[in-house]
Amino acid sequence: MVRNDLRNVAIIAHVDHGKTTLVDAMLRQSGAFRDNQVVAERVMDSGDIERERGITILAKNCSCTYKGVKINIVDTPGHADFGGEVERVLKMVNGVLLLVDAAEGCMPQTRFVLQKALQQNLSLVIAVNKIDRPDARIAEVIDEILELLMDLGATDEQLDSPMVFCSGRNGTASYDWTDPSSGTDLKPLFDTILKYVQPPEGEPEEPLQMLVSSVDYNDFVGRMGVGRVQNGVIKVGSAIQVCDWHNPDVHMSGRITKLFDFKANGREPIESAQAGDIEGDDVDLEYTQADVVRGRRVRIGEGCSIGRVEYSESLDALPGTVGEAVQTGE
């Protein structure tokens, strides 16, 4: 099953090339925060050390919704000392957004993370960031990026990866590098991600398979595995077997006590998740196949085949697109 309603993207770049600032702007423009909500700058840097040093150390997860598509974003470290985090998180996504500073150009860590992404054959979107800098040298940086791709043995398809020119601080993006002021918002960046990053695939009828790429900690819950459901269904209360990637003979038994989904830059508790589920407040779908769709206000448009829709406020569906519809009243 292809999840056309979903994109999993990692943002990778050299330290201080503007990853976290750009993610902040993406969350704000996608409506992830209320109009009256007070949001700290660098919302992705939640650790005290990270805020103090102004860099990202551990990979963070967040999500935003654009044109009915949920974009899961992982803001990865850009410092060489934390390169192991980059490698782990790339196993969880289908595409990467490579940021390069318009003045500094390609740096050592840029080469490292780009090589890892190319080796995994991930979809690549290139963003030249900080184009508003007075010392920006956009044309030279474009040449540097192409030279780096060729040095790393990129395929013809990877060499043709789309480029967008951004200012994370101003929250703008443009397709035209000769006129950076033409960008008024981040819609060109969102549209490029939806067009070029491959949607994930998974079979909800298969046995559960979930790749845990990182471990987080919560004072109330304790250790939490963060990862992606590849196949099957995961539910609160279900028994699981944890396998060691490095030692196949090691198996640990356990039980799921709590499940969370990423929404904006926070988490919300859920009862289950599966490869074919679609969830959100406002769900607007076209040309999508899914077993279950859950939302407050749901619209099922042309080309959809949905097994079951659970909605709390309203449902607008074309005839023949939904097998079963249930109003939850929540």
N, C-alpha and C positions, 0 to 999 in steps of 0.2 A: 504494500500500500504506500503510495506517494503522498506525503503530507504537504500539499500545496499551500496550506494555511500557515506554514511554519518555516522559519529560517534560523539556523544556528551559526552564529558568526563570532569569531575571535578577533579582537583588535590587537595587532602586534606592531611594535616599532622600537626604536632606540629610546633610551631614557630621556624624558622631558621633551619628547616630540609632540606632546599634546593629546595623548590617548584619553586620559581621564577627563580633561576639559571638554573634549568632543562628545564623550558619552553623556556628560552632564547636559550639554545642549540638545542631544538627541532625545533624552528623557523629557526635557522640558517641552520641546516642540511636538512631541507625540502625545502630549496630554497626560503624561504619567503622574503629574502632580496637580493638586487642586490649585485654583487661582490664588487662594488665600493661604496656601501652605508655605511655611517658612522652610527653605531647603538650604543646607550648608553648601558652600562651594566645595568642589571635589567630593561629591556624594559617594563616589566609589571607593575612596580611601577612608575606610571606616576605622582602621587601627590608629592608635595614638602615635606610634612611630611613623606611620605613613603620613599622617597629617603634619607632623613636625618636620619631616624631611622633604615633604612634597613629592614623594615618589610612591609607586605601587610596588608592594613586595609580594603579596599573595594574590592569586587570581580571584577576581570577584565576578559574580553572576548577577545579571539584571535582565529586564525585558521591557519592550515597548511594543505598541501595536500601531501599524500603519496600513491603511487601506484593507483592514480586516485580516492582515497577516501579523502573527506574533513573531517578533524578532528577538530571539534570545541572544544577549550580548555578553561576552566574557572579556573583561578588561584585564589583560595579562601584564605581568611585570616587563619592564623594558630595560632593566639593569642586568648586566652580565652575571652578577652573583646569584641571581634567582632564575637562571635559564631553565632549570629543571621543571619549574612550574609551567613554562611555555610548552615544553614537549608533552607534558601530561594533558594539558587542556586541549591541544590540537586534536587529540584522539576523540574528543567529544563533539566537534563541530564539523560542518560541511563546507565552510568557506572562511576566508580570512580577509580582513580589511587592513591592508598594510599602510601605515602612516609614515610619511617622510617629511621632515622639516624643510620648508621651501628655501631656507637659508643655509642650514648645515648640510643638507643632502644625505646621502647614504653613509651610515656609520657602521662600525663593527657589529653591533648587536642587530642592526638591520639585516646584515648578511646572514647572521646565525639563524634568526627566526624565519627569514624568507626561505632559506635552504630547507628547514624542517617542514615548512608548508608545502614546498614544491615536491619533496620526497613523498608526502602523503597524497599528492595529486588533488589538493583542495582547490575549490574555486577561489580565484584571486581578484580582489578589487583594490586598486591602488588609489590612495588619497594623498595628494600633496597638501600638507597642512601649513598653517601660519603664513598664508599668502599675503596677509596684511603687514608683514614685517617690512620695515624700510629697506633692509638688506636682502630681501628675497631675490633669488636668482632662479626663477621657475624653469626657464628653458634649459639651463645647464643641469638642473636636478632631474628633469625628465630624461635627458641623455644618460645621466648616471644610473638611473633606475633600469633603463633598457640594457645598459652595459652589464650591470650586475646580474640581471636575469639571464643574459647570454653566458656570462662566466659560470653561472650555476647550472648550465645545461637545460634551461627551460625549453619546453616544447613550443611549437608554433602557436598553439592555442593559448598557452600561458604568456607568450610574448604579446599576444593581442588583448591581454586583460585590460578592462576599461579603467580610465583615469578620471578622477574627480578632484577639483581644486577647492580646498576648504579653508575656513577660518573658524576654528573651534571656539575661540573667544567671542567672536561676533555671531556665531551660530548661522553661518552662510556656506553655501556650496555652489559651484558653477562648473559647467562642462567646458567653458572657454577660458583658457589660462591667459589669453591676451587681454581679457577684460575682467579681472577678478571682481570688480564692483558690480558686475551683472547679477551676482548671486544675492538673493534676498532672504533665503531660508535654506533648510537642509533637505528639501524635497528631491533635488537631483541625487543626493547621496542615498536617501531611502529608496528611490526608484531604481538606482543602479544595483543595490543590494538585492532587491526583489527580483530583478531581471537576471542577474548573473550568478548569484549564489544558489547552488542546487538545493532543492527541498529534501529533507530526510525521508528515508523509507523505513518501514517496519511492519511486521505482521502481528496483530493483536491476538490471533488464534494460536500462535506458537507458544512454547514454554517460555517463561520469563527469562530474559537476558538483559542485564543492566550493567553498563560499564561505569564503575566509580573512578573518577579521575582525580578527585581531591577530597580532603576531609576537613570539615569545618567544626567549630565548637560553639555551643550555646550554654550559658550558665544554668539554664533550667532543664534542657534536654540532654546535654552532654555532647559526645562526639556524633557528628552527622556526616554521612557519605553524600557527596554531591556528584551526580552523574547523569547519564542519559539512558532512557529505556529504549533498548534496541528492538526487542520483540516482547510479546506477551503483555501481562497485566501485573501491576504491583499494588497490593492493598494493605491497609492497616490491619494488623493481626495475622497476616499470612506468614507461614514458615518459609525460610529461605536457606540456601546454602551459599556461603561466601567462599569463592575460590581464589587462590593466590596465583596471580599472573606469572610470577617468576618460579613458582614451585607447584606444578599441577597436582602433586600428591597431597597438598595441604588443603583441607576443607574445614570450614567452621560453620556450625549450625546457629541460627538465630531467628528472631521474629521481628517483624516491622511494628514498631510501637507508634511512630508518628510519621506523616508524610507532609511535605511542604512543596509548594510551587512558587517559582520566582515571579513576582509581579512588581513592575517598576524596579526600585532598588531595595525592595523588601521581600518578605516571604509571607504566604498565606497558607493555612493548613488545608489539606484536602484528604479525602477518604481513599482515593485510588487514582492511578495514572496508568495509561497504556499507550502503546505505539499509535493507536488510531483515534485517540481522544482529542477533542478540540474544546477549549474552555476560554471564557472571557466575559466581560460585562456586555460589550456590544460586539456581536459576531455577525459579520457580513461576508458571505461566501459565494463564489462562483467557480464552476469547473473543479469541484472538490469531491473526493470520495472519503467517507469516514464512517466508523461504526456509531460513535456517540458524539453529539455536539451539546455543550452545556453553556448557557448564558442567560443574562438578564433580558436583553433584547436581541432577537435572532432573526436574520434575514437569509433565506436560502434561495439563491438565484439560479440562473441558467447553467446547465451542465453539471448539476450536483446530484450525488447519490448518497443519501445519509440514512443510516439504519434507524437511529433514534435521536430525537431532539428533546432536551429537557430545558424548559425556559420558565422564568419567573414572572416576566411582565408582558412581553409580546412576541409573536411569531408571525413572520411574513414569508411564506414558502410557495414556490411555484408548484402546481399540481404534478404529482408523480415523483417529486424529488426527495420526499421523506417517508420512511416506512412507518414510524410510530412517533407521535408527538405527545409529550406529557408536560402539563403545567405544574410546577413544583410549589408555587405559592410562597417562595422564600423572598 
